[in-house]
Amino acid sequence: MKLAKTFVMVVCATLLSTGGIGSARQAYAQDAASTDVQGWSAGGTGSADLESAVQSSPDAQGTPLAVGGCWSGDVIDDLDGTGTASLTFVQNGKKFPHTSSLNFDWPDTSYVHGPIHGTVSSTGIKFNGKAGKGCPFHGVGTGDASLITGTVTFTGKCANFFTNVSFSISPGC
């Protein structure tokens, strides 16, 4: 009996050390528990490598726009019309991490809320985000320190409900 228990322990230890059982899956920042509300409602992919895209552009050598803080304005969607947009950027040089956020709300109770991360150049922003499970999006905006206009493309389930989405935001909420 003692030999059998020892054998079982050796086999389990070998399998665990080689990853045969109990190997961990990859963890993503979107999987982290957060107090931020994420999700989307229809009411009544994204860019794979934002950093390299910005670094390869001619404006990458310029000083990035100062976008830190809350920006607000309008969002327009083919199905929902005009709503309110607020994006909060936690800027660190040419980047803003997952602690940044996007909130779009329409009068018909449709909404998109979720964390975003991306890059800032001297002429605009590029970002990826996720509004809950199955609703990834990516966006791009151009402008200056007083106005940024751009578009957001939704994939997954949200692509059926949010189409041709554009936004126009200014500093302040």
PAZAPA-4460 file (N, C-alpha, C; in steps of 0.05 Angstrom, whole numbers, plus 32768, in hexadecimal, padded with zeros to 4 digits):
% residues 173
    n_x    n_y    n_z   ca_x   ca_y   ca_z    c_x    c_y    c_z   seq   type   mol
   8011   7FE8   8000   8000   8000   8000   8012   8019   8000     1      M     A
   8027   8019   8010   8039   8030   8011   8047   8034   7FF7     2      K     A
   804E   801E   7FE9   805B   8020   7FCF   8048   802C   7FBA     3      L     A
   802F   8025   7FBC   801B   802F   7FA9   8017   804D   7FAD     4      A     A
   8016   8057   7FC6   8013   8073   7FCB   802B   8083   7FC1     5      K     A
   8043   8078   7FC6   805C   8084   7FBD   805C   8086   7F9E     6      T     A
   8054   8071   7F91   8053   8070   7F74   8040   8086   7F6A     7      F     A
   8028   8088   7F75   8014   809C   7F6D   8020   80B8   7F70     8      V     A
   802D   80BD   7F87   8038   80D8   7F8C   804E   80DE   7F77     9      M     A
   805F   80CB   7F71   8074   80D0   7F5D   8068   80D6   7F42    10      V     A
   8054   80C7   7F3A   8047   80CB   7F20   803B   80E6   7F1F    11      V     A
   802C   80EE   7F34   801F   8109   7F34   8034   811F   7F33    12      C     A
   8049   811C   7F43   805E   8131   7F43   806B   8133   7F27    13      A     A
   8070   811D   7F1A   807B   811D   7EFF   8069   812B   7EEB    14      T     A
   804F   8124   7EEC   803C   8130   7EDA   8039   814F   7EDF    15      L     A
   8039   8157   7EF8   8037   8173   7EFE   8050   8182   7EF5    16      L     A
   8067   8177   7EF9   8080   8185   7EF1   8083   8186   7ED3    17      S     A
   8077   8174   7EC4   8079   8175   7EA7   8062   8184   7E9A    18      T     A
   804F   818C   7EAA   8037   819A   7EA0   8022   8187   7E95    19      G     A
   8024   816D   7E9B   8011   815A   7E91   7FF5   815E   7E9B    20      G     A
   7FF3   8166   7EB4   7FD9   816D   7EC0   7FDD   8187   7ECF    21      I     A
   7FC8   8195   7ED2   7FC9   81AD   7EE2   7FD9   81C4   7ED6    22      G     A
   7FDE   81C4   7EBC   7FEC   81DA   7EB0   7FDA   81F2   7EB0    23      S     A
   7FE5   8209   7EB5   7FD5   8222   7EB6   7FCF   822C   7E9B    24      A     A
   7FB7   8237   7E97   7FB1   8244   7E7E   7FBD   8260   7E7F    25      R     A
   7FBE   826D   7E68   7FC8   8288   7E67   7FB5   829B   7E74    26      Q     A
   7FBF   82AF   7E82   7FAE   82C3   7E8F   7FB0   82DD   7E80    27      A     A
   7F99   82EA   7E7D   7F98   8304   7E6F   7F8E   8319   7E83    28      Y     A
   7F96   8332   7E7E   7F8E   8347   7E8F   7F70   834A   7E91    29      A     A
   7F61   8343   7E7B   7F45   8345   7E7B   7F38   8331   7E8E    30      Q     A
   7F47   831C   7E96   7F3D   8307   7EA7   7F3E   8310   7EC5    31      D     A
   7F4D   8325   7ECA   7F51   832D   7EE6   7F38   8337   7EF2    32      A     A
   7F34   8331   7F0B   7F1C   833C   7F19   7F20   835A   7F1C    33      A     A
   7F0A   8368   7F17   7F0C   8385   7F18   7EF2   8390   7F24    34      S     A
   7EF4   83A8   7F2F   7EDC   83B5   7F3A   7ECF   83C5   7F23    35      T     A
   7EDC   83C8   7F0C   7ED0   83D6   7EF6   7EBA   83C5   7EEA    36      D     A
   7EA4   83D2   7EE2   7E8F   83C4   7ED5   7E95   83C1   7EB8    37      V     A
   7E94   83A8   7EAE   7E99   83A3   7E92   7E80   8396   7E87    38      Q     A
   7E7B   839C   7E6E   7E65   838F   7E61   7E5A   839F   7E4A    39      G     A
   7E44   8394   7E3E   7E37   83A2   7E28   7E1B   8399   7E28    40      W     A
   7E0A   83A9   7E1B   7DEE   83A3   7E18   7DE4   83AF   7DFD    41      S     A
   7DD5   83A0   7DEF   7DCA   83AA   7DD6   7DB1   83BA   7DDB    42      A     A
   7DA9   83BC   7DF4   7D92   83CD   7DFC   7D78   83C4   7DEE    43      G     A
   7D67   83D9   7DE7   7D4F   83D3   7DD7   7D5C   83C6   7DBE    44      G     A
   7F19   8351   7D75   7F2E   834D   7D6F   7F38   8360   7D73    45      T     A
   7F3A   8369   7D6A   7F4A   8382   7D6F   7F67   8381   7D63    46      G     A
   7F73   8399   7D63   7F8E   839B   7D5A   7FA1   838A   7D6A    47      S     A
   7FB0   8379   7D5C   7FC1   8366   7D6A   7FD9   8373   7D78    48      A     A
   7FE5   8387   7D6C   7FFD   8393   7D77   7FFD   83B1   7D74    49      D     A
   7FF0   83BF   7D86   7FED   83DB   7D84   8008   83EA   7D86    50      L     A
   8019   83E0   7D97   8033   83ED   7D9C   8044   83EE   7D82    51      E     A
   8046   83D8   7D74   8056   83D8   7D5C   804A   83E9   7D46    52      S     A
   802F   83EA   7D45   8022   83FB   7D31   8029   8418   7D35    53      A     A
   8029   8421   7D4E   802F   843D   7D54   804C   8443   7D50    54      V     A
   805E   8430   7D58   807A   8434   7D56   8083   8435   7D39    55      Q     A
   8075   8428   7D27   807D   8428   7D0B   8073   8441   7CFC    56      S     A
   8062   8451   7D08   8058   8468   7CFA   806B   8480   7CFE    57      S     A
   806B   8493   7CEC   807D   84A9   7CED   807A   84BB   7D06    58      P     A
   8061   84BC   7D10   805D   84CD   7D28   8066   84C1   7D42    59      D     A
   806F   84A8   7D41   8077   8499   7D59   808E   84A7   7D68    60      A     A
   809E   84B7   7D59   80B5   84C5   7D66   80AC   84DE   7D74    61      Q     A
   8094   84E8   7D6F   808A   8501   7D7B   8081   84FC   7D98    62      G     A
   807C   8512   7DA6   8072   8510   7DC1   8055   8507   7DC0    63      T     A
   804E   84F2   7DD1   8032   84E9   7DD0   801F   84FE   7DDB    64      P     A
   8007   84FD   7DD1   7FF2   850F   7DDC   7FEF   850A   7DF9    65      L     A
   7FE8   851E   7E08   7FE2   851B   7E25   7FC4   8515   7E27    66      A     A
   7FBD   84FB   7E2A   7FA1   84F4   7E2B   7F99   84EA   7E46    67      V     A
   7FAB   84EA   7E5A   7FA4   84E1   7E74   7F8C   84EF   7E80    68      G     A
   7F7A   84DF   7E8C   7F62   84EA   7E98   7F49   84E1   7E8A    69      G     A
   7F33   84EF   7E90   7F19   84E8   7E85   7F13   84FA   7E6D    70      C     A
   7F0A   84ED   7E57   7F02   84FB   7E3F   7EE5   84F3   7E3A    71      W     A
   7ED4   8506   7E31   7EB8   84FF   7E2B   7EAE   850D   7E12    72      S     A
   7E98   8502   7E08   7E8C   850D   7DF0   7E76   84FC   7DE6    73      G     A
   7E75   84F9   7DCB   7E60   84EA   7DBE   7E6A   84D0   7DB2    74      D     A
   7E58   84BC   7DB0   7E5D   84A3   7DA2   7E45   84A0   7D8F    75      V     A
   7E4B   8497   7D77   7E35   8492   7D63   7E38   8476   7D59    76      I     A
   7E21   8468   7D58   7E1F   844D   7D4F   7E08   844B   7D3B    77      D     A
   7E0B   843B   7D26   7DF6   8438   7D11   7DDB   8431   7D1D    78      D     A
   7DDB   841E   7D30   7DC1   8414   7D3B   7DB7   8424   7D52    79      L     A
   7DC8   8430   7D62   7DBF   843D   7D7B   7DBF   845C   7D79    80      D     A
   7DCA   8467   7D64   7DCB   8484   7D62   7DE1   8490   7D72    81      G     A
   7DDC   84A8   7D7D   7DF0   84B7   7D8C   7DED   84B2   7DAA    82      T     A
   7E03   84AD   7DB7   7E04   84A9   7DD4   7E1B   84B8   7DE0    83      G     A
   7E21   84B2   7DF9   7E37   84BF   7E07   7E4F   84AD   7E09    84      T     A
   7E66   84B9   7E06   7E80   84AA   7E08   7E91   84B6   7E1E    85      A     A
   7E9D   84A5   7E2E   7EB2   84AE   7E41   7EC8   8499   7E41    86      S     A
   7EE0   84A3   7E3D   7EF8   8492   7E3E   7F0A   849D   7E53    87      L     A
   7F14   848C   7E64   7F27   8495   7E79   7F42   8487   7E73    88      T     A
   7F56   8498   7E70   7F71   848E   7E69   7F84   8492   7E81    89      F     A
   7F91   847C   7E88   7FA7   847D   7E9C   7FC0   847B   7E8B    90      V     A
   7FCB   8493   7E84   7FE1   8493   7E71   7FFC   8490   7E7E    91      Q     A
   800D   8480   7E71   8029   847D   7E7A   803A   847F   7E61    92      N     A
   8042   8498   7E5A   8052   849D   7E42   8041   8498   7E29    93      G     A
   804A   8484   7E19   803B   847E   7E00   8027   8468   7E04    94      K     A
   8022   8460   7E1C   800F   844A   7E21   7FFA   8451   7E35    95      K     A
   7FE4   8443   7E34   7FD1   8443   7E4A   7FC8   8427   7E50    96      F     A
   7FC9   841F   7E69   7FC5   8403   7E71   7FA7   83FC   7E74    97      P     A
   7FA2   83E3   7E7B   7F86   83D8   7E7F   7F76   83E7   7E94    98      H     A
   7F83   83F8   7EA4   7F74   8408   7EB7   7F65   841F   7EAA    99      T     A
   7F6A   8423   7E90   7F5B   8437   7E81   7F3F   842A   7E7A   100      S     A
   7F2C   843B   7E73   7F11   8430   7E6E   7F02   843F   7E59   101      S     A
   7EEE   8431   7E4D   7EDC   843D   7E39   7EC0   8438   7E43   102      L     A
   7EAF   844D   7E41   7E93   844A   7E47   7E83   8458   7E32   103      N     A
   7E72   8449   7E23   7E60   8454   7E10   7E44   844E   7E1A   104      F     A
   7E32   8462   7E1A   7E16   845E   7E23   7E04   846C   7E0F   105      D     A
   7DEE   845E   7E07   7DDB   8469   7DF4   7DC0   846C   7E02   106      W     A
   7DAF   847E   7DF9   7D95   8483   7E05   7D83   846A   7E05   107      P     A
   7D86   8458   7DF2   7D75   8440   7DF1   7D7E   842A   7E04   108      D     A
   7D90   8431   7E17   7D9B   841F   7E2C   7DB1   840D   7E22   109      T     A
   7DB9   840F   7E09   7DD1   8400   7E00   7DE9   840C   7E0D   110      S     A
   7DFD   83FC   7E11   7E16   8406   7E1D   7E2D   83F3   7E18   111      Y     A
   7E45   83FF   7E1A   7E5E   83F0   7E19   7E70   83FB   7E2F   112      V     A
   7E79   83EA   7E41   7E8B   83F2   7E57   7EA1   83DE   7E58   113      H     A
   7EBA   83E7   7E5A   7ED0   83D4   7E5D   7EEB   83E1   7E5F   114      G     A
   7EFE   83D2   7E68   7F1A   83DC   7E69   7F26   83DD   7E4D   115      P     A
   7F38   83F0   7E4A   7F47   83F3   7E31   7F65   83F5   7E37   116      I     A
   7F75   83EF   7E23   7F92   83F4   7E25   7F9B   83FA   7E09   117      H     A
   7FB0   840A   7E07   7FBA   8411   7DED   7FD1   8423   7DED   118      G     A
   7FD4   8432   7DD7   7FEB   8444   7DD3   7FE2   8460   7DCB   119      T     A
   7FF4   8473   7DD0   7FEF   848F   7DCA   8006   8498   7DB8   120      V     A
   7FFF   84A6   7DA3   8014   84B2   7D92   8011   84D0   7D92   121      S     A
   8020   84DE   7D82   801D   84FB   7D81   8004   8504   7D73   122      S     A
   7FF6   84F1   7D66   7FDE   84F9   7D57   7FC5   84E9   7D5F   123      T     A
   7FC7   84D7   7D72   7FAF   84C9   7D7A   7FB4   84B1   7D8C   124      G     A
   7F9F   849F   7D8C   7F9F   8488   7D9E   7F97   846F   7D8E   125      I     A
   7FA0   8458   7D98   7F97   843E   7D8E   7F92   842D   7DA7   126      K     A
   7F7D   841D   7DA7   7F77   840D   7DBF   7F68   83F4   7DB9   127      F     A
   7F6A   83E1   7DCC   7F5A   83C8   7DCC   7F4B   83C8   7DE6   128      N     A
   7F34   83BA   7DE6   7F25   83B7   7DFE   7F12   839F   7DFD   129      G     A
   7F04   839B   7E13   7EF2   8385   7E14   7EDB   838D   7E26   130      K     A
   7EC2   838B   7E1C   7EAB   8392   7E2C   7E9D   8378   7E34   131      A     A
   7EAA   836A   7E47   7EA0   8350   7E4F   7EA8   833A   7E3C   132      G     A
   7E9F   8322   7E43   7EA7   830A   7E34   7E9A   830B   7E18   133      K     A
   7EAA   8307   7E03   7EA0   8305   7DE8   7E9A   8320   7DDB   134      G     A
   7EA6   8336   7DE6   7EA1   8350   7DDA   7EBB   8360   7DD8   135      C     A
   7ECF   8356   7DC9   7EE7   8366   7DC6   7EE3   837D   7DB2   136      P     A
   7EF3   8392   7DB5   7EF2   83A8   7DA2   7F0D   83B5   7DA0   137      F     A
   7F11   83C4   7D8B   7F29   83D4   7D88   7F22   83EF   7D7B   138      H     A
   7F31   8403   7D82   7F2B   841D   7D78   7F44   842D   7D71   139      G     A
   7F3F   8443   7D63   7F54   8455   7D5B   7F48   8471   7D5A   140      V     A
   7F58   8484   7D63   7F4E   84A0   7D63   7F65   84B2   7D5C   141      G     A
   7F5F   84C8   7D4E   7F73   84DC   7D47   7F6A   84F7   7D52   142      T     A
   7F7D   8508   7D57   7F76   8523   7D60   7F8D   8530   7D6E   143      G     A
   7F86   8541   7D82   7F9A   8550   7D91   7F91   8551   7DAE   144      D     A
   7F9D   8562   7DBE   7F98   8564   7DDA   7F7C   856E   7DE1   145      A     A
   7F6D   8578   7DCD   7F53   8583   7DD3   7F3C   8572   7DC7   146      S     A
   7F41   8561   7DB3   7F2C   8551   7DA7   7F38   8539   7D99   147      L     A
   7F2B   8522   7D9E   7F33   8509   7D91   7F1A   84FD   7D84   148      I     A
   7F1B   84F6   7D6B   7F05   84E9   7D5D   7F0F   84CE   7D53   149      T     A
   7EFD   84BA   7D53   7F06   84A0   7D49   7EF0   848C   7D46   150      G     A
   7EF8   8473   7D43   7EE5   845E   7D3E   7EEB   8446   7D51   151      T     A
   7ED7   8436   7D56   7EDA   841E   7D66   7ECE   8407   7D56   152      V     A
   7EDC   83F1   7D53   7ED2   83DA   7D45   7ECE   83C3   7D59   153      T     A
   7EB6   83B8   7D59   7EAF   83A3   7D6C   7EB0   8388   7D5D   154      F     A
   7EB8   8373   7D6B   7EB8   8358   7D60   7EA9   8346   7D73   155      T     A
   7EA8   832D   7D6E   7E99   831B   7D7F   7E7B   8321   7D7F   156      G     A
   7E6E   831C   7D95   7E51   8320   7D97   7E49   833D   7D92   157      K     A
   7E59   834F   7D9B   7E52   836C   7D99   7E51   8376   7D7C   158      C     A
   7E5F   8369   7D6A   7E5F   8372   7D4E   7E43   8372   7D42   159      A     A
   7E31   8363   7D4D   7E16   8362   7D43   7E06   837A   7D4C   160      N     A
   7E0E   8387   7D61   7DFF   839D   7D6D   7E0B   83B8   7D6B   161      F     A
   7E25   83BA   7D68   7E33   83D4   7D67   7E43   83D5   7D4C   162      F     A
   7E39   83E5   7D3A   7E46   83E7   7D1F   7E4B   8404   7D18   163      T     A
   7E61   8408   7D0A   7E69   8423   7D01   7E69   8436   7D19   164      N     A
   7E77   842F   7D2E   7E78   843F   7D46   7E8E   8454   7D44   165      V     A
   7E87   846D   7D48   7E9B   8483   7D48   7E97   8493   7D62   166      S     A
   7EAD   84A1   7D69   7EAC   84B1   7D82   7EBB   84CB   7D7D   167      F     A
   7EB3   84DF   7D8E   7EC0   84F9   7D8E   7EC2   8501   7DAC   168      S     A
   7EDA   8504   7DB6   7EDD   8509   7DD3   7EF1   8521   7DD8   169      I     A
   7EEC   852E   7DEE   7EFD   8545   7DF7   7F04   8540   7E14   170      S     A
   7F19   854D   7E1E   7F21   854A   7E3A   7F0B   8553   7E4D   171      P     A
   7F07   8544   7E63   7EF4   854B   7E77   7EDB   8539   7E76   172      G     A
   7ED1   8533   7E8E   7EB9   8522   7E90   7EA4   8530   7EA2   173      C     A
***
